[in-house]
Structures are given as C-alpha cells and as structure tokens.
Amino acid sequence: MSVLEGIPIDLSIVLGSTSLPIRQLLRMSRGAMIPLDCGHNDPTMVFVNDQLVAKGRVLVDGDMMSLEITEVVQRLG
C-alpha cells in the first residue's frame, strides 16, 4: 500500500459553466438541458484542490464516458 493512497484530494472535471436562478433549477425535471458557456470543441478542465492541473476532452462510447488528458498544465514558479 502506497503512502499516497490515504491522502484525500478534491478532484473536479469542468465541462463548462452557467448562471441560472435557483427557482429555475428547482423547476427542472429529469432530462432537462442546461446550456453551458462552451462549445463541443472547447477543452474540459481538470482541477485538483481548486488548482488547474490538466485539460482534456470527454470521450463517449455507448453508455461509458471517459476523459482523455490532452495537456498537463505546468505550474508557474
């Protein structure tokens, strides 16, 4: 067992974002579409502990989704 296996991290994969009123969100039903501020060719961002670490693209194969990392973001400093 690696010493790193017990360290929790917060991982976020961001496809895009939008702003909408909570009342609109509460009225949405299953299958509702939420428009995002990005296009299908825009990169997906990968954040670890709120820091951008990589960019990639979402791949869909039937009912399976995966993320292909296309760029690892270099840290400054």
C-alpha positions in Angstrom: 0.0 0.0 0.0 1.4 3.4 -1.1 1.7 6.2 1.5 -0.3 8.4 -1.0 -3.3 6.1 -1.0 -4.7 7.6 2.2 -4.4 11.3 1.2 -7.8 12.8 0.2 -8.0 15.2 -2.7 -10.8 17.2 -4.3 -11.0 16.4 -8.0 -13.2 18.4 -10.3 -13.8 17.9 -14.0 -15.4 21.0 -15.5 -17.1 20.9 -18.8 -18.4 24.5 -18.7 -20.5 26.7 -16.5 -23.6 28.8 -16.5 -25.6 31.0 -14.2 -29.3 30.5 -13.5 -31.7 31.4 -10.8 -32.4 28.8 -8.1 -36.1 28.9 -8.9 -35.4 27.8 -12.5 -33.1 25.0 -11.2 -35.9 23.8 -8.8 -38.4 23.7 -11.7 -36.2 21.5 -13.9 -37.3 17.9 -14.3 -35.3 14.8 -15.2 -33.6 15.1 -18.6 -33.7 18.9 -18.6 -30.9 20.5 -20.6 -28.7 23.2 -19.1 -26.8 25.3 -21.7 -23.1 25.8 -20.9 -20.7 28.7 -21.9 -18.6 26.4 -24.0 -18.6 24.6 -27.3 -18.1 20.9 -28.0 -14.5 21.5 -29.1 -13.6 23.5 -26.0 -11.3 21.7 -23.6 -12.5 20.2 -20.4 -10.6 21.5 -17.3 -9.3 19.2 -14.6 -8.8 20.8 -11.1 -7.2 19.2 -8.1 -7.8 21.0 -4.8 -9.1 24.0 -6.8 -5.9 24.3 -8.9 -6.0 23.7 -12.7 -3.7 20.7 -13.4 -4.8 19.5 -16.9 -7.0 19.9 -19.9 -8.7 17.2 -21.8 -11.7 16.1 -23.8 -14.7 13.9 -22.9 -15.0 10.7 -24.9 -18.3 8.8 -25.1 -18.5 5.1 -26.1 -22.1 3.9 -25.7 -23.1 4.5 -22.1 -19.5 4.9 -20.9 -17.8 8.3 -20.6 -14.1 8.9 -20.1 -11.7 11.8 -20.1 -8.7 11.9 -22.3 -5.9 14.2 -20.9 -4.6 16.3 -23.8 -2.4 18.8 -21.8 -0.8 18.8 -18.4 -0.7 22.4 -17.1 2.7 23.5 -16.0 2.9 25.2 -12.6 4.5 28.6 -12.5 7.2 29.3 -10.1 
